[in-house]
Amino acid sequence: MSLVVIALSIKRSKEKAFEETIKYFGINGRNDKSDAFHHCFWSAILAQELGYHNALQFTNAHESDPRNPSEEKAMDLHNNSIGLSIGRNGGNNNYLSGRCMATLLNGQLKVINK
């Protein structure tokens, strides 16, 4: 898979995750339920489009900034992991979104600001 294909997939998936988060929550917050959903859904799309291992490498690198507070990093990595597992199993974006919302509603996603 070329770097151009990967970069375009990351850009498209980020935009889709942003739109879907706004649709459900009206905001794309930080450390709240909308943020947890956003990370889950974005990671699910990436796993679907890039494959689990490529998506895992990218999402881990994305959280590796040393200025990222440890509690936020832990939250994001956890929610990314759930999303990667969801995306690994396939499905269209509506299915992935629904699975991420279900995991949020049943308390499986981490949230700092409730």
mmCIF file of the C-alpha atoms, coordinates in Angstrom:
data_MODEL
# 
_entry.id   MODEL 
# 
loop_
_atom_site.group_PDB 
_atom_site.id 
_atom_site.type_symbol 
_atom_site.label_atom_id 
_atom_site.label_alt_id 
_atom_site.label_comp_id 
_atom_site.label_asym_id 
_atom_site.label_entity_id 
_atom_site.label_seq_id 
_atom_site.pdbx_PDB_ins_code 
_atom_site.Cartn_x 
_atom_site.Cartn_y 
_atom_site.Cartn_z 
_atom_site.occupancy 
_atom_site.B_iso_or_equiv 
_atom_site.pdbx_formal_charge 
_atom_site.auth_seq_id 
_atom_site.auth_comp_id 
_atom_site.auth_asym_id 
_atom_site.auth_atom_id 
_atom_site.pdbx_PDB_model_num 
ATOM 1   C CA . MET A 1 1   ? 0.000   0.000  0.000  1.00 0.00 ? 1   MET A CA 1 
ATOM 2   C CA . SER A 1 2   ? 1.510   3.330  -1.046 1.00 0.00 ? 2   SER A CA 1 
ATOM 3   C CA . LEU A 1 3   ? 1.975   6.257  1.311  1.00 0.00 ? 3   LEU A CA 1 
ATOM 4   C CA . VAL A 1 4   ? -0.349  8.343  -0.865 1.00 0.00 ? 4   VAL A CA 1 
ATOM 5   C CA . VAL A 1 5   ? -3.152  5.794  -0.481 1.00 0.00 ? 5   VAL A CA 1 
ATOM 6   C CA . ILE A 1 6   ? -2.554  5.647  3.269  1.00 0.00 ? 6   ILE A CA 1 
ATOM 7   C CA . ALA A 1 7   ? -2.504  9.451  3.597  1.00 0.00 ? 7   ALA A CA 1 
ATOM 8   C CA . LEU A 1 8   ? -5.727  9.841  1.596  1.00 0.00 ? 8   LEU A CA 1 
ATOM 9   C CA . SER A 1 9   ? -7.432  7.138  3.656  1.00 0.00 ? 9   SER A CA 1 
ATOM 10  C CA . ILE A 1 10  ? -6.377  8.810  6.905  1.00 0.00 ? 10  ILE A CA 1 
ATOM 11  C CA . LYS A 1 11  ? -7.684  12.185 5.677  1.00 0.00 ? 11  LYS A CA 1 
ATOM 12  C CA . ARG A 1 12  ? -11.017 10.785 4.447  1.00 0.00 ? 12  ARG A CA 1 
ATOM 13  C CA . SER A 1 13  ? -11.569 8.710  7.566  1.00 0.00 ? 13  SER A CA 1 
ATOM 14  C CA . LYS A 1 14  ? -10.780 11.670 9.822  1.00 0.00 ? 14  LYS A CA 1 
ATOM 15  C CA . GLU A 1 15  ? -13.345 13.805 7.993  1.00 0.00 ? 15  GLU A CA 1 
ATOM 16  C CA . LYS A 1 16  ? -15.974 11.038 8.152  1.00 0.00 ? 16  LYS A CA 1 
ATOM 17  C CA . ALA A 1 17  ? -15.367 10.482 11.872 1.00 0.00 ? 17  ALA A CA 1 
ATOM 18  C CA . PHE A 1 18  ? -15.652 14.232 12.505 1.00 0.00 ? 18  PHE A CA 1 
ATOM 19  C CA . GLU A 1 19  ? -18.944 14.454 10.568 1.00 0.00 ? 19  GLU A CA 1 
ATOM 20  C CA . GLU A 1 20  ? -20.413 11.408 12.305 1.00 0.00 ? 20  GLU A CA 1 
ATOM 21  C CA . THR A 1 21  ? -19.430 12.735 15.738 1.00 0.00 ? 21  THR A CA 1 
ATOM 22  C CA . ILE A 1 22  ? -21.076 16.087 15.010 1.00 0.00 ? 22  ILE A CA 1 
ATOM 23  C CA . LYS A 1 23  ? -24.185 14.269 13.778 1.00 0.00 ? 23  LYS A CA 1 
ATOM 24  C CA . TYR A 1 24  ? -24.571 12.359 17.044 1.00 0.00 ? 24  TYR A CA 1 
ATOM 25  C CA . PHE A 1 25  ? -23.288 14.864 19.600 1.00 0.00 ? 25  PHE A CA 1 
ATOM 26  C CA . GLY A 1 26  ? -23.432 18.315 18.005 1.00 0.00 ? 26  GLY A CA 1 
ATOM 27  C CA . ILE A 1 27  ? -19.786 18.809 19.033 1.00 0.00 ? 27  ILE A CA 1 
ATOM 28  C CA . ASN A 1 28  ? -16.432 17.152 18.690 1.00 0.00 ? 28  ASN A CA 1 
ATOM 29  C CA . GLY A 1 29  ? -15.328 17.600 22.291 1.00 0.00 ? 29  GLY A CA 1 
ATOM 30  C CA . ARG A 1 30  ? -12.263 16.666 24.259 1.00 0.00 ? 30  ARG A CA 1 
ATOM 31  C CA . ASN A 1 31  ? -12.113 13.778 26.722 1.00 0.00 ? 31  ASN A CA 1 
ATOM 32  C CA . ASP A 1 32  ? -15.899 13.395 26.695 1.00 0.00 ? 32  ASP A CA 1 
ATOM 33  C CA . LYS A 1 33  ? -18.313 10.927 25.119 1.00 0.00 ? 33  LYS A CA 1 
ATOM 34  C CA . SER A 1 34  ? -18.035 12.606 21.728 1.00 0.00 ? 34  SER A CA 1 
ATOM 35  C CA . ASP A 1 35  ? -14.243 12.273 21.821 1.00 0.00 ? 35  ASP A CA 1 
ATOM 36  C CA . ALA A 1 36  ? -14.449 8.617  22.863 1.00 0.00 ? 36  ALA A CA 1 
ATOM 37  C CA . PHE A 1 37  ? -16.845 7.878  19.995 1.00 0.00 ? 37  PHE A CA 1 
ATOM 38  C CA . HIS A 1 38  ? -14.687 9.846  17.537 1.00 0.00 ? 38  HIS A CA 1 
ATOM 39  C CA . HIS A 1 39  ? -11.563 7.830  18.393 1.00 0.00 ? 39  HIS A CA 1 
ATOM 40  C CA . CYS A 1 40  ? -13.437 4.532  18.206 1.00 0.00 ? 40  CYS A CA 1 
ATOM 41  C CA . PHE A 1 41  ? -15.066 5.283  14.866 1.00 0.00 ? 41  PHE A CA 1 
ATOM 42  C CA . TRP A 1 42  ? -11.959 6.774  13.253 1.00 0.00 ? 42  TRP A CA 1 
ATOM 43  C CA . SER A 1 43  ? -9.909  3.746  14.297 1.00 0.00 ? 43  SER A CA 1 
ATOM 44  C CA . ALA A 1 44  ? -12.597 1.374  13.037 1.00 0.00 ? 44  ALA A CA 1 
ATOM 45  C CA . ILE A 1 45  ? -12.593 3.018  9.620  1.00 0.00 ? 45  ILE A CA 1 
ATOM 46  C CA . LEU A 1 46  ? -8.800  2.933  9.494  1.00 0.00 ? 46  LEU A CA 1 
ATOM 47  C CA . ALA A 1 47  ? -8.706  -0.765 10.377 1.00 0.00 ? 47  ALA A CA 1 
ATOM 48  C CA . GLN A 1 48  ? -11.273 -1.450 7.667  1.00 0.00 ? 48  GLN A CA 1 
ATOM 49  C CA . GLU A 1 49  ? -9.423  0.534  4.998  1.00 0.00 ? 49  GLU A CA 1 
ATOM 50  C CA . LEU A 1 50  ? -5.751  0.039  5.901  1.00 0.00 ? 50  LEU A CA 1 
ATOM 51  C CA . GLY A 1 51  ? -5.829  -3.283 7.704  1.00 0.00 ? 51  GLY A CA 1 
ATOM 52  C CA . TYR A 1 52  ? -5.538  -3.796 11.428 1.00 0.00 ? 52  TYR A CA 1 
ATOM 53  C CA . HIS A 1 53  ? -1.738  -3.644 11.718 1.00 0.00 ? 53  HIS A CA 1 
ATOM 54  C CA . ASN A 1 54  ? -1.281  -0.513 9.581  1.00 0.00 ? 54  ASN A CA 1 
ATOM 55  C CA . ALA A 1 55  ? -4.092  1.213  11.459 1.00 0.00 ? 55  ALA A CA 1 
ATOM 56  C CA . LEU A 1 56  ? -2.614  0.165  14.820 1.00 0.00 ? 56  LEU A CA 1 
ATOM 57  C CA . GLN A 1 57  ? 0.773   1.622  13.880 1.00 0.00 ? 57  GLN A CA 1 
ATOM 58  C CA . PHE A 1 58  ? -0.794  4.905  12.802 1.00 0.00 ? 58  PHE A CA 1 
ATOM 59  C CA . THR A 1 59  ? -3.116  5.302  15.799 1.00 0.00 ? 59  THR A CA 1 
ATOM 60  C CA . ASN A 1 60  ? -0.299  4.515  18.252 1.00 0.00 ? 60  ASN A CA 1 
ATOM 61  C CA . ALA A 1 61  ? 2.009   7.008  16.524 1.00 0.00 ? 61  ALA A CA 1 
ATOM 62  C CA . HIS A 1 62  ? -0.784  9.597  16.559 1.00 0.00 ? 62  HIS A CA 1 
ATOM 63  C CA . GLU A 1 63  ? -0.936  9.385  20.372 1.00 0.00 ? 63  GLU A CA 1 
ATOM 64  C CA . SER A 1 64  ? 2.842   9.397  20.914 1.00 0.00 ? 64  SER A CA 1 
ATOM 65  C CA . ASP A 1 65  ? 3.330   13.166 21.328 1.00 0.00 ? 65  ASP A CA 1 
ATOM 66  C CA . PRO A 1 66  ? 5.150   13.589 24.674 1.00 0.00 ? 66  PRO A CA 1 
ATOM 67  C CA . ARG A 1 67  ? 3.002   16.673 25.393 1.00 0.00 ? 67  ARG A CA 1 
ATOM 68  C CA . ASN A 1 68  ? -0.116  14.483 25.356 1.00 0.00 ? 68  ASN A CA 1 
ATOM 69  C CA . PRO A 1 69  ? -1.222  14.133 29.025 1.00 0.00 ? 69  PRO A CA 1 
ATOM 70  C CA . SER A 1 70  ? -0.966  10.512 30.181 1.00 0.00 ? 70  SER A CA 1 
ATOM 71  C CA . GLU A 1 71  ? -4.638  10.246 31.196 1.00 0.00 ? 71  GLU A CA 1 
ATOM 72  C CA . GLU A 1 72  ? -5.758  11.499 27.767 1.00 0.00 ? 72  GLU A CA 1 
ATOM 73  C CA . LYS A 1 73  ? -3.304  9.205  26.000 1.00 0.00 ? 73  LYS A CA 1 
ATOM 74  C CA . ALA A 1 74  ? -4.603  6.199  27.945 1.00 0.00 ? 74  ALA A CA 1 
ATOM 75  C CA . MET A 1 75  ? -8.194  7.124  27.114 1.00 0.00 ? 75  MET A CA 1 
ATOM 76  C CA . ASP A 1 76  ? -7.453  7.580  23.421 1.00 0.00 ? 76  ASP A CA 1 
ATOM 77  C CA . LEU A 1 77  ? -5.375  4.407  23.100 1.00 0.00 ? 77  LEU A CA 1 
ATOM 78  C CA . HIS A 1 78  ? -8.116  2.393  24.807 1.00 0.00 ? 78  HIS A CA 1 
ATOM 79  C CA . ASN A 1 79  ? -10.855 3.799  22.559 1.00 0.00 ? 79  ASN A CA 1 
ATOM 80  C CA . ASN A 1 80  ? -8.646  3.362  19.481 1.00 0.00 ? 80  ASN A CA 1 
ATOM 81  C CA . SER A 1 81  ? -8.106  -0.273 20.445 1.00 0.00 ? 81  SER A CA 1 
ATOM 82  C CA . ILE A 1 82  ? -11.850 -0.904 20.646 1.00 0.00 ? 82  ILE A CA 1 
ATOM 83  C CA . GLY A 1 83  ? -12.334 0.770  17.271 1.00 0.00 ? 83  GLY A CA 1 
ATOM 84  C CA . LEU A 1 84  ? -9.533  -1.232 15.681 1.00 0.00 ? 84  LEU A CA 1 
ATOM 85  C CA . SER A 1 85  ? -11.159 -4.456 16.859 1.00 0.00 ? 85  SER A CA 1 
ATOM 86  C CA . ILE A 1 86  ? -14.523 -3.356 15.494 1.00 0.00 ? 86  ILE A CA 1 
ATOM 87  C CA . GLY A 1 87  ? -13.032 -2.373 12.129 1.00 0.00 ? 87  GLY A CA 1 
ATOM 88  C CA . ARG A 1 88  ? -11.025 -5.562 11.923 1.00 0.00 ? 88  ARG A CA 1 
ATOM 89  C CA . ASN A 1 89  ? -14.287 -7.509 11.718 1.00 0.00 ? 89  ASN A CA 1 
ATOM 90  C CA . GLY A 1 90  ? -15.528 -5.547 8.696  1.00 0.00 ? 90  GLY A CA 1 
ATOM 91  C CA . GLY A 1 91  ? -18.725 -3.762 7.797  1.00 0.00 ? 91  GLY A CA 1 
ATOM 92  C CA . ASN A 1 92  ? -19.689 -0.510 6.155  1.00 0.00 ? 92  ASN A CA 1 
ATOM 93  C CA . ASN A 1 93  ? -19.355 2.865  7.892  1.00 0.00 ? 93  ASN A CA 1 
ATOM 94  C CA . ASN A 1 94  ? -22.933 2.782  9.188  1.00 0.00 ? 94  ASN A CA 1 
ATOM 95  C CA . TYR A 1 95  ? -22.265 -0.570 10.829 1.00 0.00 ? 95  TYR A CA 1 
ATOM 96  C CA . LEU A 1 96  ? -18.939 0.603  12.287 1.00 0.00 ? 96  LEU A CA 1 
ATOM 97  C CA . SER A 1 97  ? -20.564 3.764  13.629 1.00 0.00 ? 97  SER A CA 1 
ATOM 98  C CA . GLY A 1 98  ? -23.385 1.788  15.210 1.00 0.00 ? 98  GLY A CA 1 
ATOM 99  C CA . ARG A 1 99  ? -20.950 -0.628 16.872 1.00 0.00 ? 99  ARG A CA 1 
ATOM 100 C CA . CYS A 1 100 ? -18.891 2.257  18.261 1.00 0.00 ? 100 CYS A CA 1 
ATOM 101 C CA . MET A 1 101 ? -22.039 3.932  19.582 1.00 0.00 ? 101 MET A CA 1 
ATOM 102 C CA . ALA A 1 102 ? -23.137 0.656  21.184 1.00 0.00 ? 102 ALA A CA 1 
ATOM 103 C CA . THR A 1 103 ? -19.769 0.259  22.921 1.00 0.00 ? 103 THR A CA 1 
ATOM 104 C CA . LEU A 1 104 ? -20.045 3.821  24.208 1.00 0.00 ? 104 LEU A CA 1 
ATOM 105 C CA . LEU A 1 105 ? -23.572 3.280  25.512 1.00 0.00 ? 105 LEU A CA 1 
ATOM 106 C CA . ASN A 1 106 ? -22.675 0.026  27.257 1.00 0.00 ? 106 ASN A CA 1 
ATOM 107 C CA . GLY A 1 107 ? -19.714 1.646  29.024 1.00 0.00 ? 107 GLY A CA 1 
ATOM 108 C CA . GLN A 1 108 ? -16.855 -0.019 27.138 1.00 0.00 ? 108 GLN A CA 1 
ATOM 109 C CA . LEU A 1 109 ? -15.283 3.239  25.954 1.00 0.00 ? 109 LEU A CA 1 
ATOM 110 C CA . LYS A 1 110 ? -13.226 5.367  28.335 1.00 0.00 ? 110 LYS A CA 1 
ATOM 111 C CA . VAL A 1 111 ? -14.289 8.914  29.112 1.00 0.00 ? 111 VAL A CA 1 
ATOM 112 C CA . ILE A 1 112 ? -12.509 11.424 31.362 1.00 0.00 ? 112 ILE A CA 1 
ATOM 113 C CA . ASN A 1 113 ? -15.097 14.247 31.309 1.00 0.00 ? 113 ASN A CA 1 
ATOM 114 C CA . LYS A 1 114 ? -18.525 12.761 31.910 1.00 0.00 ? 114 LYS A CA 1 
# 
